Amino acid sequence: MKKHKGTFIVKVDNYQNGTWQGCVTWAEENITEHFRSSLELIKLIDEAVNSGAIYQQIPGDNVSAG
């Protein structure tokens, strides 16, 4: 069984209620999704790796170089 791999850029914007809030970008697909908890972050990454896509692309969110 071939395992999918991915590169993810995680930006933590806030730490509140004992968990992280921010956004994660799947670098290979240039798709960004916001998360409200550490668990949600893990679920987004798991979904991307297992199915090949995370839920939706946020318009205007792009991976910027430098």
Secondary structure, 3 states (H helix, E strand, C coil): CCCCCCCEEEEEEEEECCEEEEEEEECCCCEEEEECCHHHHHHHHHHHHHHCCCCCCCCCCCCCCC
